[in-house]
Amino acid sequence: MKILFAVQATGNGHLSRAREVIPYMQQHGELDIMVSGSDAEVSVPYPIKYSKHGLGFTFGNKGGVNYWSTLKKLKPLRLLRDIRSFPIEKYDVVINDYEAITAWACKLKNKPCIALSHQSSFKSKLMPRPEKKDFGVEFLFKYYAPFTEAVALHFSNYDNFVYTPIIRSEIRKLDPVDKGHCTVYLPAYHDKLLLPILKQVRDVEWHVFTKHSKHPYRSGNVKVRPINNEDYIQSLATCNGLVSGGGFEGPAEAMYLGKKLFVIPQKGQYEQQCNAAALNLMGVPVVHQMGPDFADLLFQWLHHTQAVPVNYPDQTEMLVAKVVQMALDGK
């Protein structure tokens, strides 16, 4: 049996999850991997059969999407060619983690495409949304990477096809402790923007992981490091709490480890706004902009907020078997 697994490479979450599910997919047949996009610091230690430009977003350094850079990278004619020419008919099973080219290739050739992704949870009307619903982005989520059926992932079981997060095995193996520092992962913000704010909260050491600096440095009670998986995991395992964007995998891993969260969703990123709405319902503090009182809010979080308890069992093998069977049933 020939299996195609297609992965979106915007951000680190999709590829981090791919590292977990690929070994189980290989148990079901001959696996080829397709990756589109190029805005991730995480690599996949398996042969990549297809690598495409794809369709994705570029993030800036002031907390949001860089729309100008995103438009400059958009190559619609190449995208259409890649969709039409992709040899999707070679595969018995197509599994898709929010990847547009193979999803549309399946749709054009009337082939089942099974989603294994966080974004497919938007199919459910029960999934939390912010007070102001963005119907344009809701439409985009529906048609960006269309699928026939889905195994969706979210912070909680909001619907009968929604499951709790796939937590990386390297996170599950950790023995978390609290050494008092706080970890900061806000890649859409430049570290120079964060420093003067964090230094106002003096009674804690901050570990800032950034994509905007190539060299580690220290300024007062703030240690700044380039994004590095091993360093980040070590900091997360030993921190008191995590200050994070409104992504999916990062907050899920922190809650799994029993760490408290403070979330700042990226501006103009509706998926993160939805994630933040879900986290806020769970009891996680959410702030949508760094206003004049931001340092005070951090101080209050640091001294008066507790971790949100969650139960995220290891279901990875079961979920992979489920999506493979769904694809075979849909043939």
Order of alpha helices (4+ residues) and beta strands (2+ residues): beta-alpha-beta-beta-alpha-alpha-beta-alpha-beta-alpha-beta-beta-alpha-beta-alpha-beta-beta-beta-alpha-beta-alpha-beta-alpha-alpha-alpha
